[in-house]
Amino acid sequence: MTVANSPIGLFDSGVGGLTVASAIRSALPSEKMIYFGDTAHLPYGDKSKETIINYSIGITKFLLEKGCKVILIACNSASANAFLEVQEFAGDRALVMNVIDPVIDYVSREIETKNIGVIGTKATINSGTYQNGITKLNPSIEVSSLATPLLVPMIEEGFIFDDISNAIVRSYLSRKELQDIDSLILGCTHYPIIKNQISRFFNFNVNVIDSAKIVAEKLRDELMQKQLLRTDKASGHEFYVSDHTDYFEIIARMFFGEKIDLNKVSLKEEN
């Protein structure tokens, strides 16, 4: 197998990265993906930087052993806290990408916004990655950040479009930090699952930015530039989890429109 025909590896703490995987399938239909959901350790957002790095390196090792040409960190918490370490660990064995830098570049250069909000996990927001990156590229943009730690476990437990999720979403989005925004970055790959719920809270008057399509298009551009686009049709995607959850299978089927075979792998065995 040539390098170009090797798979794209991506990982997240749970189901969130499936939003990115779905966008990649649309943008790059010939590519094969190997997805790892670290469901045994979710959410990453309340973990220390050192712990997130440890988990990310373990998964990267697994994906490299699978022969992946790309390691895409499809998790904002891991992107904010472990990108450089994953990049160093992978070396020249794979192209390493995160889900934050493409969004920062897009927001700073491509859209007209004066006041932008960012919601994400504690690990992502506390890192300051979005705020620092956007301000550096476009100092005229006012960035307001808010940690929304209950959203990931809410989504992972399947509380969507019900009274519980509506109350949590309303509680967060009504905070003063988000009062005057005209755009909102969903700084967690889980959040696009409730994008319509978030947009509805703002009466569809706020531009809600979903990173999945932006990241998929950036990946396509990188593969084209490096001549790493697959030259044949992929036979099928592979899905791995560190702990089996019924909801993961439901969400995966929702995004891919077919039955998904999950393979359980212990990260401890890979470290």
N, C-alpha and C positions, 0 to 999 in steps of 0.2 A: 504493500500500500504506500502510495506517495504521501508526503506531508500534507498536500492540499486535500487529499481524500480522507484525512484523519478527522475524527469527530471534534465538535465544539463541546468543551466541558463548562458547566456552570453550576453554581451552588448558592444556597440560601439556608437560613435557619429552618425554613418550613415551606409552606405553599406559595409564599410571596413571589419567589423567583419564577414561578410558573407564568406570571404575567409577562416577564421578559422572554421566557422560552416561547410563548405563544407568538409574541411579536417577531422573534427571530424566525420562526417557522414561516410567517407571512413574508418577511423580507428576504429570506434565504431558503426557499423550499427544497432545495437539493441537499442541504447540509444535514448531517446526522448530529444529534445532540445527546450528551450524557449528563443527566441532571442528578444532583445530590441534594436532598433535603435533610438537614441535620435536626430532625424532629426530636431526637433524644435530648437536645440541649437548648431548644427554643424557649423563650425568645433570646436573641443575642443582645437586645437593647439594654438589658439590665446587668450585663456581664462586664467585667473589667477588660481593659484593653489587652492585657496579657492573656487572659482566657480566650478572648476572641481571636487573637493571633494564633494561639495554640490550636484551636478548632480549625481555623482556616488553613493552616499549614498541613494539618492532618488530611483534610479533604483534598487539598491541592496535590498532595503525594498520591492519593488514591486516583485522582483524575489523570495525573501524569502517567501512572502505571497503566492506565487504560489507553494511553497513546494520544491524548487530546492535544490538538494543535493550538487551542485557545483555552485559557482559564479565565472565565468571566465571573467576577465576584458579583452575583446577582442579589446582593444584600447590602443595604446602605450602611448598616452598623459595621459590617466587615470591611466594606469599601473605605469607610472613614477611619478605621482603626488598624487595618491589616494589609492595605494595598501594597505598600512598599516592601513589607516583609514577604508577602506572597510573590511579588515581582522578583525579589532577590533569590528566593528559594527556587523558583522556576528557572531563573537564568535564561539561557537561550533555548530551552526545551519547548517553550510555548509562549505565545503572545498573551500577556496578562492585561485585562481591562477591568475597570470598575464601572458602577452605574451612576457615579456622581459627577465625574469630570465632563462627560458629554452633555449633561444637563446644565451645569454651570456655564459651559461654552455657549450652549443654545440660548439660555436665558439672557446672558450678557450681551450677545451679539445679534440675535435673531428676532426678539420680540420687543414690542414697545410697552414698557412697564416702569412705573415710578416707585410703587410700593408693593413689594412682593413678600409673601409669607412662606415659611417653610415649616412643615410639620414632620416629625419623625420620632424615632426612639430616643431615649435618653442618651445612648451611646453616640448616635449620629449628631444630635443637637449640641451636646456638650463638647463635641470635637470642634465645633465652629467651622467645619469644612465648607459648607454651603455659603455661609455668611462671608467668610474670609475670601473664598474663591470668587464670588460674584462681585464683591466690593473691589477686589483687586483689578478685575477686568473692566468693570463699569462702576466707578465711584458715585455716579449720579443715582443709582438705584438704592432705595432704602429697603433693607432686609430685616424682617421681623421673624424670629424663630420661636417655636413652641414645641416642647416635648409632649408627646401624646402616647404614653406607655401602655395604656389599656387597649389600644386599637389592635395590636398584633394578637394578643391572646384572645380577644373578642372574635377576631376573624378566624383564628385557628380552631376555635371552639364552635364555629358555625353560626354565631349570632350576627346575622345580617338582615337588614330591612325588617327589624322587629322592634318592639318597645325598648328592649335593653340597649340595642345598638343605637337607636335614635336618641336615647337619653345621653349616652356616652358621647356621641358625635356632637350633639347640641351643647353639651357641657364644655367640650374642648373648643369648638369653633366660635363660641360666643365670648371667649376670653379677650381681654383688652389688646393683647398682642396682635390680634388679627382683625381689629376693628376697621382699619382704613386701607386694607390691601386691595389691589386690583388684579393680582395674580396669586396663585398658591401652588407651590411645589409639593407634590406628594413624595416626601423624602424617605419613603419606605416602599419596597416593591410589593408589600401586602396591600397597600392602600388603594391601588387601582381597582381592587375587587369591590370597594365601596365608593368608587369615584362618583357615581350618580347620586348616591346618598349625600355626599359632601357638596356636590354642585347644587343639589336641591336646597340645602340649608342656606346657601347664598343666593337663592332664587335665580341661579344660572347667570348671575351678574359678575362673577369672578372667573377669570381664566384659570381653570384647574389643570395643571401641567402633569401629565402622566409620562414618566421617564421611559417606559418600556419601548415605545416606538422610536424615541430619540436614540436610545442605546442600540437598538437593533440596526438602525440606519448607520450609526457610527461604526458598528462592527462590520457591516457590509462594505463600507468605504475602506476600512483598514485591510480587510481580506483582499479586496480588489487591488489596493495599492501594493500589497506585499505578494500578490499573485498566489494567494492561498485559497481561492474559491474552489470548491469541490468540482471535479470534472465529470463525475458520474452521479447517478441518483442514489441517495442513501436508502438503506434497506429498512431502517426503523430506529426510533429513539429508545434510549435506555433510561430507566428511572430507579434511583437508589435512595433509600432512607436509612437513618440510623435507628429509627423506631417506627413501627408500623402504626399508622392512624387511619381510621376509616375516612375521616374528612379529607385527608390528602388525596385519597383515591377519587373521591367525589369531585373535588376541585380540578384535579388533573383531567378527569373525563370531561368536565365542563369545558375546559380550554381546548382539548385536543379532539373532542367529539368521538372518542373511541375508548374501549376498555384499555386501561393502563396496567401493565404488569409491574408491580413494585418488588424490588429486591432489597432485603434488609442486610445492611453491612454495619458491623461494629467499628466505630472509629478507633477504638483502643487497639484493635487488631491491625490497623493501618499505620499507627504511630510507631 
